[in-house]
Amino acid sequence: MFMKETMVSNQVGLHARPATFFIQKANEFKSSIWVEKDERRVNAKSLLGVLSLGIVKGTPINLIADGPDEEAAVNSLVDLISNEFSE
């Protein structure tokens, strides 16, 4: 299991379009991946789950992965968030 904390800093948070990019990236990995905010943990590959957390700008979240590519998965998602979902 691999975990990292990151801060969501883009203007709209993890909502709608950024959440879609996030889920698409998470689905590239074999590992199970979760997003944790305030003791709530949801599947990072589920759009409804991620949106249900209501993650806004300035929210610290934990990304947790467990599986064969767990470290790469978490680091890739942290990079996506750090770069404010720019392509």
N, C-alpha and C positions, 0 to 999 in steps of 0.2 A: 504494500500500500504506500502511495506517495501523495503528499499533500503540500499545498502552497497557498498562502494568503495573498490576495491582490486587491487593489482598489479600482472600482469602476469609475472612470473619469470622463467618459464621453458625455455629451450634452443630454441625451435622452435616456441614459442608463442602459440596462439590458432589456429593451422593450422593442417589440415589432421587428424592424429590419435588423438591428444588431443582434437580437436574439436568434433570428434565423441564421445569420452567419455563424454564430456561436454553435448552434445545434449541428449545422452542416459540418463544421470543423470537428466537433466531438464525435460525430458518426464516422469519421475517417479512421478511428482507432478501435481496436478489438477490446480494449479494457473497459470495465464498467467505470463510469465517471459520474460524480455527483457534484452539485453546487450546494454549498451550505451558507445560510445567512441566519443569524440569530437563532441558532439551535434547530433550524428547519433544514432538512436535507432533501433535495429532489434529484431525479435523474437528469443529468446534463444533456441527454439525447432526446428529451421530451420538451417540446415547445410549451405545452400547457403547464408543465411543472416549473420550467424556468420563469415563465411569465407570472406564475402565481406567487413568486417570491417578491414581486414588486421592487426590483432592484433599480434604484435611481442613482444619479450622479453623486459620487462621494461615498458610496456604500462599500464597506470592506466585505469581501466574500472569501470563502475557502473553496478551493478546487481539490477534489479528492479522486484518485483513480486507483484501481486495483486490477492488475492483469499483466499480460506480456509486454505491453508498450506503455505502462502507466506513467513513467517519467516523461517520455516524449509527449504524451497526451496532455498532461498538466502544463508542461512548459510551452507547448504550442498554443493552448488556450490562454495562458497568461500573456504571451506575446500578442495575441489577437486583441485582448483587452487593453494592454499597454499602448498599442498602436491605434487605439480608438476605432477599431474595426475597419481601418483603411485598407484598401486592397493594393 
